[in-house]
Amino acid sequence: MTRVLVTGGAGFIGSHTVDLLMSRGHDVLVVDDLSTGFKANIARWANDPKFTFFKADITADITGTLDQYAAIKGPVERMIHFAAQTAVPLSMDDPVGDIRVNVMGTVALLEYARRNGIEKVAFASSSAVYDDDAPVPVNEESRARPSSPYGIDKLVIEFYLDYYARLYGLKYTALRFMNVYGPRQDPKSYYSGVISIFLDRAVRNEPITIFDDGEQTRDFVYATDVADAVVKSCLEDGALGEIINIGTGVEVTINQTARTILDLAKSRSTITHAPARAGDIRRSVTTMDKAARLLAFQPKVGLREGLEQTLAWVRTQMIVR
Ligand SMILES: NC(=O)c1ccc[n+]([C@@H]2O[C@H](COP(=O)([O-])OP(=O)(O)OC[C@H]3O[C@@H](n4cnc5c(N)ncnc54)[C@H](O)[C@@H]3O)[C@@H](O)[C@H]2O)c1
């Protein structure tokens, strides 16, 4: 049993990670300011004595927050860091605000980690560190040259992790997620994941807009598979100082994805096309060798099965509304 801090644990991927940690009997502290996360995502654990939730901003007094937890439960032993400003277009509109949360908030956590002897940090990095010139499939040795402030943040944080490891012996693993999808991904924003938006439109029989010609590709990885990789990288002592891509290795076009969703949802939605968005990359898929070798990571949920499960969740949300 380990005391694990999950920043951003009320969010989409964070809450699946909390589920996995709690189901394995760990003591979990979630720190989340609920800016894009929801208490409902972690509500099932609210009365569990092994679960603690603090509504707090990682850019505010994070030391005070974590000391408060330590006084009640004992010190945090390991850390999973998800909390972030995650919208790529917003990072372009407000790069200063973006750095404040993503870079400064993270450095505050790393300062806490090294001063308090945190055993290991797992960090949610992103395939947004790669650009359109990256090879297909991309691998961890491919040049990182982000096309957005958000991608730059993630790369900068990887450098900070390396710096803290060299100077203070901090142990860490950074995971560069490809496109993550699954239940609890919020479809309501313009910045949401494409699958959550398509599913939401499909169940309402509303038109689906595909940017560009739809032949651009993505590597869609299911949220519980990502949670599995994150928990492994946090709780196991291997993969120290490593950066690992987390995807499926399967390249699928946006057109194919939309067609599968319309088919599964038996939807009457029509598909329209709009001009390509600035910064969107054309092809995105990762090799899986490093994740398999260092984390023994194999995604378990294929795209069709994952879409079915996500669709079922989207339908439950419609009943609640
Ligand atoms: N979803 C993807 O496809 C994807 C791909 C690559 C990387 N990531 C990364 O994975 C992580 C989780 O992303 P997600 O898709 O679950 O997004 P999300 O928005 O659901 O989760 C982010 C969480 O962080 C919280 N948060 C934001 N700012 C905070 C702050 N200042 N203090 C405390 N909490 C704060 C939000 O309330 C939210 O619960 C992020 O770091 C994101 O950059 C996601």
The ligand as an SDF file (V2000), in Angstrom:
LIG
                    3D

 44 48  0  0  0  0  0  0  0  0999 V2000
   -6.5100   13.5960  -23.3070 N   0  0  0  0  0  0  0  0  0  0  0  0
   -5.4540   13.3910  -24.1070 C   0  0  0  0  0  0  0  0  0  0  0  0
   -5.5900   12.9040  -25.2360 O   0  0  0  0  0  0  0  0  0  0  0  0
   -4.0580   13.7290  -23.6240 C   0  0  0  0  0  0  0  0  0  0  0  0
   -2.9770   13.5070  -24.5100 C   0  0  0  0  0  0  0  0  0  0  0  0
   -1.7020   13.8160  -24.0810 C   0  0  0  0  0  0  0  0  0  0  0  0
   -1.4760   14.2980  -22.7930 C   0  0  0  0  0  0  0  0  0  0  0  0
   -2.5320   14.5130  -21.9570 N   0  0  0  0  0  0  0  0  0  0  0  0
   -2.2430   15.0350  -20.6080 C   0  0  0  0  0  0  0  0  0  0  0  0
   -2.8620   14.2050  -19.6390 O   0  0  0  0  0  0  0  0  0  0  0  0
   -3.2360   14.9960  -18.5080 C   0  0  0  0  0  0  0  0  0  0  0  0
   -4.7180   14.7930  -18.1960 C   0  0  0  0  0  0  0  0  0  0  0  0
   -5.4820   15.2580  -19.3140 O   0  0  0  0  0  0  0  0  0  0  0  0
   -7.0520   15.0000  -19.4510 P   0  0  0  0  0  0  0  0  0  0  0  0
   -7.3340   14.7470  -20.8750 O   0  0  0  0  0  0  0  0  0  0  0  0
   -7.4960   14.0150  -18.4230 O   0  0  0  0  0  0  0  0  0  0  0  0
   -7.6070   16.4680  -19.1350 O   0  0  0  0  0  0  0  0  0  0  0  0
   -8.5900   17.0050  -17.9800 P   0  0  0  0  0  0  0  0  0  0  0  0
   -8.8030   18.4480  -18.2700 O   0  0  0  0  0  0  0  0  0  0  0  0
   -9.7770   16.1360  -17.8340 O   0  0  0  0  0  0  0  0  0  0  0  0
   -7.6730   16.8450  -16.6750 O   0  0  0  0  0  0  0  0  0  0  0  0
   -6.8750   17.8650  -16.1500 C   0  0  0  0  0  0  0  0  0  0  0  0
   -7.2330   18.0080  -14.6720 C   0  0  0  0  0  0  0  0  0  0  0  0
   -6.3350   18.9460  -14.0690 O   0  0  0  0  0  0  0  0  0  0  0  0
   -7.1070   19.8360  -13.2720 C   0  0  0  0  0  0  0  0  0  0  0  0
   -6.3630   21.1050  -13.1990 N   0  0  0  0  0  0  0  0  0  0  0  0
   -6.1260   21.9900  -14.2020 C   0  0  0  0  0  0  0  0  0  0  0  0
   -5.4150   23.0320  -13.7540 N   0  0  0  0  0  0  0  0  0  0  0  0
   -5.1900   22.7990  -12.4250 C   0  0  0  0  0  0  0  0  0  0  0  0
   -4.5120   23.5180  -11.4020 C   0  0  0  0  0  0  0  0  0  0  0  0
   -3.9260   24.7050  -11.6450 N   0  0  0  0  0  0  0  0  0  0  0  0
   -4.4750   22.9890  -10.1420 N   0  0  0  0  0  0  0  0  0  0  0  0
   -5.0640   21.8100   -9.8750 C   0  0  0  0  0  0  0  0  0  0  0  0
   -5.7170   21.0770  -10.8200 N   0  0  0  0  0  0  0  0  0  0  0  0
   -5.7920   21.5760  -12.0660 C   0  0  0  0  0  0  0  0  0  0  0  0
   -8.4450   19.9700  -13.9730 C   0  0  0  0  0  0  0  0  0  0  0  0
   -9.4910   20.4100  -13.1370 O   0  0  0  0  0  0  0  0  0  0  0  0
   -8.6470   18.5300  -14.4650 C   0  0  0  0  0  0  0  0  0  0  0  0
   -9.3120   17.7500  -13.4880 O   0  0  0  0  0  0  0  0  0  0  0  0
   -2.8660   16.4380  -18.8470 C   0  0  0  0  0  0  0  0  0  0  0  0
   -1.5990   16.7340  -18.2970 O   0  0  0  0  0  0  0  0  0  0  0  0
   -2.7870   16.4220  -20.3550 C   0  0  0  0  0  0  0  0  0  0  0  0
   -1.9190   17.4330  -20.8400 O   0  0  0  0  0  0  0  0  0  0  0  0
   -3.8040   14.2400  -22.3400 C   0  0  0  0  0  0  0  0  0  0  0  0
  1  2  1  0
  2  3  2  0
  2  4  1  0
  4  5  1  0
  4 44  2  0
  5  6  2  0
  6  7  1  0
  7  8  2  0
  8  9  1  0
  8 44  1  0
  9 10  1  0
  9 42  1  0
 10 11  1  0
 11 12  1  0
 11 40  1  0
 12 13  1  0
 13 14  1  0
 14 15  2  0
 14 16  1  0
 14 17  1  0
 17 18  1  0
 18 19  2  0
 18 20  1  0
 18 21  1  0
 21 22  1  0
 22 23  1  0
 23 24  1  0
 23 38  1  0
 24 25  1  0
 25 26  1  0
 25 36  1  0
 26 27  1  0
 26 35  1  0
 27 28  2  0
 28 29  1  0
 29 30  1  0
 29 35  2  0
 30 31  1  0
 30 32  2  0
 32 33  1  0
 33 34  2  0
 34 35  1  0
 36 37  1  0
 36 38  1  0
 38 39  1  0
 40 41  1  0
 40 42  1  0
 42 43  1  0
M  CHG  2   8   1  16  -1
M  END
$$$$
